[in-house]
Amino acid sequence: MRIGIVGCAGQMGRMLVEAVLDSGDMTLAGGTERPGHPSLGGDIARAAGRNACGLTIGSDVDALFAESDAVIDFTTPDGTLAHAEAAARHRRALIIGTTGLSEAHRSAIATAAAVAPVVQAANMSLGVNILLGLASRAAAALGSEYDIEILEMHHRRKVDAPSGTALALGEAVAAARGVDLASAGVRTRDGHTGARPDGAIGFATLRGGDVVGDHTVMFAGPGERIELTHRAQSRHVFASGALAAARWTEGRPPGLYGMRDVLGLT
Ligand code: NAD
């Protein structure tokens, strides 16, 4: 299977290049970076700390999609939008790990998913996808007297907050309780906030150091508290999840899928 990697000089991009080179069953079709990026013209594998592979980092998205069976995108929301449009033009599988997506980005992704298999997940790790299921079951089983708070911590360079994974956890527990996260979610607290509204789903965000990604879903009830925690110790878990998603798209009909589909957890 030929894999294209957009944003191939980024933190996740470099890890994905290494994962494809080590996979044994996949070949690297190529990689792109945004116009003006200092890595353009350099060797893709060398940018990932490996021996040169003879493929040069380019910016021609259409050429990359034409050469790939599936393209993996861990870039920025606007980059993802352009890549979703290219996936639709070329009817190629697209794996999206980018977070911070808005409605406009999601609508371009839906257009691509009408003609190609698209896997989109805020977190590609097996552990977080298990956590999503556990949190949803706990939210459904525990009454509304158990307040839900979602705490996340990431490295100092992360640009969006709360993390896409924290929001996905919020969506999962809101759905389990039959409420809408847009109205129940409390993303920040500052100053004289008043008492906690009944049924609120609170978020707290920490940033610092090189933390790969920690998430806790807390159910604080009368006299007891349940905390479900996942800690990612290496970005490898996201890269191997993305490769599993790419393999899973082979021969798959068009549609918008999640990691729970890929992992058979639905
Ligand atoms: P990063 O900034 O290190 O890498 C992003 C790369 O994309 C950069 O090299 C940037 O130049 C490139 N890029 C931006 N726009 C582009 C475009 N239009 N075309 C080609 N390349 C473009 O960031 P990162 O830590 O690798 O994270 C990237 C994204 O992936 C973030 O949204 C992050 O939250 C998300 N992420 C998701 C998961 C998951 O499991 N789903 C895991 C880790 C990170």
Boltz pocket constraint, residues with backbone or C-beta under 6 A from the ligand:
constraints:
  - pocket:
      binder: B
      contacts: [[A, 6], [A, 7], [A, 8], [A, 9], [A, 10], [A, 11], [A, 12], [A, 13], [A, 32], [A, 33], [A, 34], [A, 35], [A, 37], [A, 73], [A, 74], [A, 75], [A, 76], [A, 78], [A, 79], [A, 80], [A, 82], [A, 96], [A, 97], [A, 98], [A, 99], [A, 100], [A, 121], [A, 122], [A, 123], [A, 124], [A, 125], [A, 238]]
      max_distance: 6.0
